[in-house]
Amino acid sequence: MEKVFRPSQTRSSMVWGLALLAIIDAPLLLLFFFGFQGHPFFIVFLAAILVLIDGLVFSLGFLGKRMRYKLGEDEFTASLGLSKRRIPYLAIREVKIFQTTLLLRLFGASWPGFHYGLYRARGVGRIWVCSTIMRGDFVLIETVDGKKIAISPEEPESFLDEINARKSRFGTSSPSEAQTFETLTRLVYLQVAMVAAAFFVFLGYLLWIYPSLPEIIPVHFDFYWNPNRWAHKSELFIIAGVAAIFPITNTILAFKFGKYGKELIILLGLIFISVIALFFGIMYFTQSII
Protein backbone atom coordinates (compact mmCIF):
# COMPACT_ATOMS: atom_id res chain seq x y z
CA MET A 1 0.00 0.00 0.00
CA GLU A 2 1.37 3.41 -0.98
CA LYS A 3 2.12 5.92 1.75
CA VAL A 4 2.67 9.62 1.00
CA PHE A 5 4.68 12.07 3.11
CA ARG A 6 4.47 15.83 2.72
CA PRO A 7 7.61 18.00 2.87
CA SER A 8 8.26 20.19 5.88
CA GLN A 9 6.89 23.73 5.59
CA THR A 10 8.29 26.70 7.53
CA ARG A 11 6.83 30.17 7.91
CA SER A 12 10.30 31.70 7.58
CA SER A 13 10.63 30.42 3.99
CA MET A 14 7.44 32.27 3.04
CA VAL A 15 8.72 35.46 4.69
CA TRP A 16 12.10 35.21 2.96
CA GLY A 17 10.42 34.48 -0.35
CA LEU A 18 8.21 37.57 -0.13
CA ALA A 19 11.18 39.69 0.97
CA LEU A 20 13.29 38.56 -2.00
CA LEU A 21 10.38 39.15 -4.35
CA ALA A 22 9.97 42.69 -2.99
CA ILE A 23 13.69 43.36 -3.52
CA ILE A 24 13.47 42.12 -7.12
CA ASP A 25 10.22 43.96 -7.88
CA ALA A 26 11.16 47.29 -6.25
CA PRO A 27 13.45 48.65 -9.01
CA LEU A 28 11.05 47.48 -11.71
CA LEU A 29 8.14 49.18 -9.96
CA LEU A 30 10.15 52.40 -9.70
CA LEU A 31 10.97 52.25 -13.41
CA PHE A 32 7.32 51.54 -14.12
CA PHE A 33 6.25 54.54 -12.00
CA PHE A 34 8.74 57.02 -13.49
CA GLY A 35 8.16 55.75 -17.00
CA PHE A 36 4.37 55.86 -16.78
CA GLN A 37 4.25 58.94 -19.01
CA GLY A 38 6.73 57.46 -21.46
CA HIS A 39 6.31 55.34 -24.55
CA PRO A 40 3.53 52.72 -24.21
CA PHE A 41 5.90 49.99 -25.43
CA PHE A 42 8.22 50.68 -22.47
CA ILE A 43 5.33 50.41 -20.01
CA VAL A 44 4.04 47.18 -21.56
CA PHE A 45 7.58 45.75 -21.57
CA LEU A 46 8.09 46.48 -17.85
CA ALA A 47 4.64 45.13 -17.00
CA ALA A 48 5.41 41.92 -18.91
CA ILE A 49 8.69 41.48 -17.00
CA LEU A 50 6.90 42.01 -13.67
CA VAL A 51 4.23 39.46 -14.54
CA LEU A 52 6.85 36.99 -15.77
CA ILE A 53 9.02 37.28 -12.64
CA ASP A 54 6.10 37.14 -10.21
CA GLY A 55 4.54 34.24 -12.13
CA LEU A 56 7.81 32.30 -11.98
CA VAL A 57 8.17 32.93 -8.24
CA PHE A 58 4.61 31.87 -7.47
CA SER A 59 4.98 28.78 -9.65
CA LEU A 60 8.09 27.75 -7.68
CA GLY A 61 6.15 28.26 -4.45
CA PHE A 62 3.33 26.16 -5.88
CA LEU A 63 5.77 23.39 -6.80
CA GLY A 64 7.12 23.44 -3.25
CA LYS A 65 3.59 22.90 -1.97
CA ARG A 66 3.05 20.07 -4.48
CA MET A 67 6.24 18.21 -3.51
CA ARG A 68 5.54 14.70 -2.21
CA TYR A 69 7.56 11.69 -1.01
CA LYS A 70 5.84 8.42 -1.89
CA LEU A 71 6.65 4.99 -0.52
CA GLY A 72 5.20 2.42 -2.89
CA GLU A 73 5.23 -1.35 -2.89
CA ASP A 74 8.69 -1.68 -4.40
CA GLU A 75 10.16 1.81 -4.79
CA PHE A 76 10.52 5.28 -3.29
CA THR A 77 9.42 8.25 -5.42
CA ALA A 78 10.22 11.93 -4.92
CA SER A 79 7.42 13.60 -6.85
CA LEU A 80 7.35 17.18 -8.09
CA GLY A 81 4.37 17.53 -10.39
CA LEU A 82 5.25 15.73 -13.62
CA SER A 83 8.90 15.31 -12.60
CA LYS A 84 9.62 12.21 -10.55
CA ARG A 85 12.74 10.58 -9.15
CA ARG A 86 12.25 6.86 -8.53
CA ILE A 87 14.53 4.62 -6.48
CA PRO A 88 13.72 0.93 -6.00
CA TYR A 89 14.24 -0.30 -2.45
CA LEU A 90 16.72 -2.85 -3.79
CA ALA A 91 18.98 0.00 -4.91
CA ILE A 92 19.06 1.68 -1.47
CA ARG A 93 22.11 1.03 0.69
CA GLU A 94 21.31 3.26 3.66
CA VAL A 95 18.75 5.79 4.86
CA LYS A 96 19.50 8.13 7.75
CA ILE A 97 18.76 11.56 9.19
CA PHE A 98 21.67 13.87 8.46
CA GLN A 99 22.23 17.51 9.34
CA THR A 100 23.76 19.58 6.56
CA THR A 101 23.56 22.86 4.64
CA LEU A 102 23.10 23.31 0.89
CA LEU A 103 26.10 25.40 -0.25
CA LEU A 104 25.94 25.65 -4.05
CA ARG A 105 23.35 24.79 -6.66
CA LEU A 106 25.02 23.07 -9.62
CA PHE A 107 21.87 22.41 -11.59
CA GLY A 108 18.18 22.93 -10.92
CA ALA A 109 16.06 25.60 -9.25
CA SER A 110 16.06 27.20 -5.82
CA TRP A 111 13.80 29.59 -3.93
CA PRO A 112 12.90 29.87 -0.23
CA GLY A 113 10.72 26.84 0.39
CA PHE A 114 11.78 25.08 -2.82
CA HIS A 115 15.12 23.42 -3.66
CA TYR A 116 15.36 20.93 -6.50
CA GLY A 117 18.33 19.63 -8.48
CA LEU A 118 22.01 18.89 -8.02
CA TYR A 119 23.78 20.72 -5.18
CA ARG A 120 26.95 20.73 -3.14
CA ALA A 121 26.24 20.24 0.55
CA ARG A 122 28.46 20.56 3.63
CA GLY A 123 29.93 17.21 4.67
CA VAL A 124 28.31 15.34 1.75
CA GLY A 125 29.65 16.80 -1.50
CA ARG A 126 27.52 16.47 -4.61
CA ILE A 127 23.96 15.51 -3.78
CA TRP A 128 20.61 15.44 -5.51
CA VAL A 129 18.04 17.46 -3.57
CA CYS A 130 14.23 17.53 -3.51
CA SER A 131 13.54 19.62 -0.44
CA THR A 132 11.76 22.62 1.05
CA ILE A 133 14.61 23.52 3.43
CA MET A 134 18.16 24.70 2.81
CA ARG A 135 19.72 23.70 6.13
CA GLY A 136 18.86 21.45 9.04
CA ASP A 137 17.89 17.80 9.36
CA PHE A 138 17.50 16.05 6.00
CA VAL A 139 16.67 12.43 5.30
CA LEU A 140 19.68 11.20 3.34
CA ILE A 141 19.16 8.26 0.98
CA GLU A 142 22.34 6.60 -0.33
CA THR A 143 22.13 4.10 -3.18
CA VAL A 144 24.41 1.14 -3.79
CA ASP A 145 26.12 2.96 -6.68
CA GLY A 146 27.14 5.86 -4.41
CA LYS A 147 24.47 8.43 -5.32
CA LYS A 148 23.00 10.52 -2.51
CA ILE A 149 19.51 12.04 -2.35
CA ALA A 150 18.41 14.55 0.30
CA ILE A 151 14.74 15.11 1.11
CA SER A 152 12.90 16.94 3.88
CA PRO A 153 9.74 15.07 4.96
CA GLU A 154 7.50 16.71 7.53
CA GLU A 155 7.95 13.76 9.91
CA PRO A 156 11.52 12.54 9.28
CA GLU A 157 11.55 9.88 12.02
CA SER A 158 8.27 8.38 10.84
CA PHE A 159 9.48 8.43 7.25
CA LEU A 160 12.77 6.77 8.26
CA ASP A 161 10.95 3.95 10.09
CA GLU A 162 8.56 3.40 7.19
CA ILE A 163 11.15 3.31 4.40
CA ASN A 164 13.47 1.03 6.39
CA ALA A 165 10.56 -1.33 7.09
CA ARG A 166 9.72 -1.52 3.39
CA LYS A 167 13.38 -1.77 2.36
CA SER A 168 13.93 -4.70 4.75
CA ARG A 169 11.47 -6.81 2.71
CA PHE A 170 13.64 -6.47 -0.40
CA GLY A 171 17.19 -6.48 0.89
CA THR A 172 19.91 -4.67 -1.08
CA SER A 173 20.92 -5.25 -4.67
CA SER A 174 24.45 -5.36 -6.03
CA PRO A 175 26.01 -2.34 -7.79
CA SER A 176 25.54 -4.13 -11.14
CA GLU A 177 21.80 -4.51 -10.49
CA ALA A 178 21.57 -0.84 -9.57
CA GLN A 179 23.40 0.01 -12.80
CA THR A 180 20.83 -2.04 -14.70
CA PHE A 181 18.03 0.06 -13.20
CA GLU A 182 19.92 3.25 -14.11
CA THR A 183 20.33 1.97 -17.69
CA LEU A 184 16.59 1.23 -17.90
CA THR A 185 15.80 4.74 -16.70
CA ARG A 186 18.00 6.27 -19.39
CA LEU A 187 16.47 3.99 -22.01
CA VAL A 188 12.99 5.16 -21.02
CA TYR A 189 13.97 8.81 -21.48
CA LEU A 190 15.65 8.03 -24.81
CA GLN A 191 12.63 6.12 -26.09
CA VAL A 192 10.20 8.89 -25.07
CA ALA A 193 12.42 11.45 -26.79
CA MET A 194 12.56 9.37 -29.99
CA VAL A 195 8.78 8.92 -30.18
CA ALA A 196 8.28 12.63 -29.50
CA ALA A 197 10.86 13.47 -32.20
CA ALA A 198 8.98 11.26 -34.70
CA PHE A 199 5.77 13.16 -33.96
CA PHE A 200 7.47 16.55 -34.35
CA VAL A 201 8.95 15.46 -37.69
CA PHE A 202 5.41 14.56 -38.79
CA LEU A 203 4.07 17.89 -37.49
CA GLY A 204 6.91 19.80 -39.16
CA TYR A 205 6.13 18.11 -42.48
CA LEU A 206 2.47 19.11 -42.16
CA LEU A 207 3.37 22.75 -41.47
CA TRP A 208 5.83 22.70 -44.37
CA ILE A 209 3.35 21.45 -47.00
CA TYR A 210 0.27 23.21 -45.63
CA PRO A 211 0.72 26.57 -47.47
CA SER A 212 1.15 24.82 -50.83
CA LEU A 213 -2.00 22.68 -50.50
CA PRO A 214 -5.25 23.73 -52.22
CA GLU A 215 -8.10 24.87 -49.99
CA ILE A 216 -10.11 21.69 -50.63
CA ILE A 217 -8.34 18.33 -50.36
CA PRO A 218 -9.30 14.64 -50.08
CA VAL A 219 -9.59 13.57 -46.44
CA HIS A 220 -11.04 10.06 -46.75
CA PHE A 221 -10.45 7.13 -49.12
CA ASP A 222 -12.18 3.87 -50.03
CA PHE A 223 -10.58 0.40 -50.06
CA TYR A 224 -9.06 1.14 -53.48
CA TRP A 225 -7.52 4.40 -52.23
CA ASN A 226 -9.91 6.51 -54.24
CA PRO A 227 -10.94 9.73 -52.44
CA ASN A 228 -14.59 9.62 -51.34
CA ARG A 229 -14.73 12.70 -49.12
CA TRP A 230 -13.32 16.16 -49.61
CA ALA A 231 -12.96 18.95 -47.04
CA HIS A 232 -11.02 22.07 -46.16
CA LYS A 233 -7.31 21.47 -45.63
CA SER A 234 -7.57 22.66 -42.02
CA GLU A 235 -8.96 19.21 -41.19
CA LEU A 236 -5.38 17.97 -41.43
CA PHE A 237 -4.79 19.54 -38.03
CA ILE A 238 -7.48 17.24 -36.64
CA ILE A 239 -5.36 14.34 -37.89
CA ALA A 240 -2.32 15.94 -36.22
CA GLY A 241 -4.33 16.23 -32.98
CA VAL A 242 -5.22 12.54 -33.13
CA ALA A 243 -1.58 11.68 -33.84
CA ALA A 244 -0.51 13.68 -30.76
CA ILE A 245 -2.40 11.20 -28.57
CA PHE A 246 0.17 8.49 -29.35
CA PRO A 247 3.39 10.14 -28.05
CA ILE A 248 1.43 11.22 -24.95
CA THR A 249 0.17 7.67 -24.39
CA ASN A 250 3.67 6.30 -24.99
CA THR A 251 5.13 8.68 -22.38
CA ILE A 252 2.59 7.54 -19.78
CA LEU A 253 3.13 3.83 -20.51
CA ALA A 254 6.93 4.11 -20.70
CA PHE A 255 7.24 5.84 -17.34
CA LYS A 256 4.65 3.55 -15.76
CA PHE A 257 5.90 0.18 -17.03
CA GLY A 258 9.40 0.87 -18.39
CA LYS A 259 11.02 -0.35 -15.18
CA TYR A 260 9.94 -3.92 -15.98
CA GLY A 261 12.43 -4.42 -18.80
CA LYS A 262 14.10 -2.96 -21.85
CA GLU A 263 12.17 -5.33 -24.15
CA LEU A 264 8.90 -3.63 -23.18
CA ILE A 265 10.40 -0.16 -23.66
CA ILE A 266 11.70 -1.10 -27.13
CA LEU A 267 8.37 -2.73 -28.09
CA LEU A 268 6.40 0.36 -27.06
CA GLY A 269 8.81 2.56 -29.01
CA LEU A 270 8.47 0.46 -32.17
CA ILE A 271 4.68 0.42 -31.92
CA PHE A 272 4.24 4.16 -31.43
CA ILE A 273 6.89 5.20 -33.96
CA SER A 274 5.21 2.88 -36.49
CA VAL A 275 1.81 4.47 -35.79
CA ILE A 276 3.23 7.97 -36.25
CA ALA A 277 4.97 6.79 -39.44
CA LEU A 278 1.54 5.62 -40.66
CA PHE A 279 0.13 9.11 -40.07
CA PHE A 280 3.11 10.52 -41.94
CA GLY A 281 2.40 8.13 -44.84
CA ILE A 282 -1.25 9.22 -44.95
CA MET A 283 -0.19 12.86 -45.08
CA TYR A 284 2.38 12.16 -47.80
CA PHE A 285 -0.13 10.15 -49.87
CA THR A 286 -2.72 12.91 -49.55
CA GLN A 287 -0.26 15.49 -50.81
CA SER A 288 0.98 13.26 -53.65
CA ILE A 289 -2.46 12.72 -55.24
CA ILE A 290 -3.38 16.43 -55.29
Helices and strands as residue ranges (DSSP letters): E 3-5, H 11-34, H 40-66, E 68-71, E 75-80, E 83-88, G 89-91, E 92-111, E 114-121, E 125-131, E 135-143, E 148-151, H 156-168, H 175-209, G 210-212, E 216-221, E 227-232, G 233-235, H 236-257, G 258-260, H 262-288
